[in-house]
Each structure stands twice: as structure tokens, then as C-alpha cells.
């Protein structure tokens, strides 16, 4: 009776029969066998190694995940699925290359399964060995033989894979070899230290108090003086480093922000340490004292004015906030209604150019109170742009997200949806320094338009195909239709 690996070899050999590799014309089965060999240098888990042998069966043959599951079990099928890209029937593979790679990278960054990461590393290393050899022989002419002929896009892909695997697997010889091949074809991509093992201080947040939560991760009270922000699984070292660099630059310009003094590892995720003595988020204050919500809203409005009064040069490190808004439109409305997307782009593009700072993720979970003074964290979206973008972010967090399910806002902020509504209303009046209802409604309408573009993109990216998801998108499209029909500017 054959064991798991023997059966996998026989099955893969049959399924790949007659196929050859793109470069060199060697039998295709040699590739999955090489992947299995690389995996054997990292693990003795037979299911992971079997998945290496089978990893291209679903993507490149008539084999199915159901058949693999029946023959080899659910664990092997799950691993193979992680290496099987989405297909776009009827479309040329060259045209869908970017979409396929972005989707698979997102799944890789989110996984906590080290077997998946090992499988990815082994497959990409085997591919790069072949590419390196061909590149040594053919030079730049090699790229014309690939589905993606642009070497810069290929670099983006392999560099992204390496960065997603670094924290988990940079001890392995396979990772070091991967970096070596990337640097051979794209010299200088990684510094010499990247090919060696880098020790990050390991922390555990087990038993630590969760004191804040945002789109990028959670914040824990580590001890009386320190907090640690634990980034989501899909955030790479470069994302954490970028945020800390932006925070330092913002601090120099006068933004009251906490500065990270070290990047750490928290399990399979990156973290950033901050010294925030006896501090709590402003959300915690509001949850504890909802009757003082007006006072805290006034504080946030003053903080927003402070940020929005800081001017930066175009060639500074801060990106243009409009780029994020335009991405919301391209990634959401444009898929639903190109006509409406053009209207939105027109209004956004007509906004007066501003060189003032906006935080980009401005809400009470990202504001800590220390000795009575507010300090901002979560600085990865700090940018330059028009304040309406910031006001729209606030409206999104405190009002729009909870329209169908108020608990979404209350769970996120830690206080009731009703209190959130009171907070935003007071914030806007204080920020605009007016109680003129017409002016307040006008700014809310402009914020709502931007919120709708963001919400459509959020629902689409979630992959939800339910009637409720469709209803949310349709409601947003109706609002955009109405608002773009009567708004002639987003300025205020």
C-alpha cells in the first residue's frame, strides 16, 4: 500500500503528463518534485510536502480540490487551495496577471498557517531558481516569454512574497536563497542583512488589556508605561517601518503624536512599542463618561484644527490624500457604474489643492490621553490634502458604518451608536464653529458622498454576495446619484 507521498507523486505525474516547463522544455513534474524537496529542508510534515507535490494540479490541470480532498484529506486540499489563484474564464492570463497576484498575496498575508507560508516559499524559490538560470543565459530577453513581461511588476510580486514570509521563515536556508535570487535579477532590492536571520524581540500580549482597535490592528496595555500596537497579519515590516517614519516626520512638524521606539514580533505579527504612561484612548473616556461627550468632541475638533493648520511641501514624505479617495472610487463605484464614477472623480479632482496635513484615520480609538494631553497614534495614513477628506472619515466611522447595524460602531468605538452620533454632530459644529443647520447639512452631504464611495469598496472587497450586501451598494449608488446631481463642489 502506497504512503501519502508516494500516492501524491503518482497522482501528480499522471495529471501533469505531457506538460513541460516554459523554459528549458523539461517535464513539468520536475517542478513540484523540486518544491517537495525544498519543503523537506524546512519540515517533516508529510501533508505539507504532499501539498508541494500537488500544488499546481488544480491551477494547471483538470484536477479539482474535491478530488484532492477525497484522495489526500482536507489539510492537503486546504494547502493546495492556498496556492491556487483565482481564474478569470475567457480572459487572457496576461491581462489578469495583476488581479490574480494581488488576490493571492492578500490571502498569503492573512494566513496564520506556517505550512501555507512554507509552501509559498518553496514554490517561489523553485520558480526563481529557473528564472535566474534563464536570466543568466538570456538576459532581459527572458521577460518576453512570461505572462507578465514587465520586470518591474515581477519584482513587485517576488519582493512582496519575500516580505510576507520574512517574519516567519527568515531563519531558513530557503528564504536566504530566495533573497539571493531576487538580488541577482534585481540588484540592490534587499540589503545584505535581509538574507540573514534578523532577531526581533518577541512579545506576548496574552493577558494584556486591549485598549484600542483600528483598521490596522489592536493596541494593548503592556505594562504601566508601555503600550504595543499589534498590526494585522497582512501588514508587512515595511508597513510598520513606514508608519513609524511618518510619525517621526509629523512629530517634527508639530503633530502631537506618540513615537514608536521599537518594532517587535508578537507571534506571527509585527508590533510597535510606545511609551504612553498611564494613558487611555479617548474612546475609553467617552465610554466611561458619555455625559461629557460634548467636551471630548470639542477636544477632537481642536486637535483636528491643529493638524489641519500644518502646511507641508509637495516633495515631503506625505502622500496626496486624494489618491486614497480616488482608489475608493476605482475599487468600488467604477465597477458598479462608470458614469457615476466619472462624476465622483470630477468632484474630487476639482477640490482646491491643499498642502495641509490630514491624519487619515482620525477617530477616538487613535487618540490617547496622557496627563490631560491628546496624543495620536496610527500614523500610516498621514497625508496632505483637503479637510473634507478627514471629516468624511469621521462621518464614516461614527454614523455611516452603523446605519444598518449600530453594533458595528458600538463594538468598534466602545460606546453606543447614539453617543457616536452625538459626538460627530458636536464635533462638526465645533470644527466649523457654527450652529447654522444649512451649513452643517451641506458639509454632511459632501462627507456622505465620499463615505458612499468608501463603503461600496469595502463591501466589494469583503467578497459578500448576500442580498444585504447588494442593498448596501444600491443604497450608496442612489445617494451618489442624488448628491452628484446637486453638489457642484466638495469644498467648504
Beta strands, then each sheet from edge to edge (+ up, - down):
strand 1: 202-203
strand 2: 209-213
strand 3: 217-221
strand 4: 226-231
strand 5: 260-266
strand 6: 269-275
strand 7: 280-281
strand 8: 319-320
strand 9: 357-358
strand 10: 367-370
strand 11: 373-376
strand 12: 383-384
sheet 1: 1+ 5+ 6- 4+ 3- 2+
sheet 2: 7+ 10- 11+
sheet 3: 8+ 12+ 9-
end
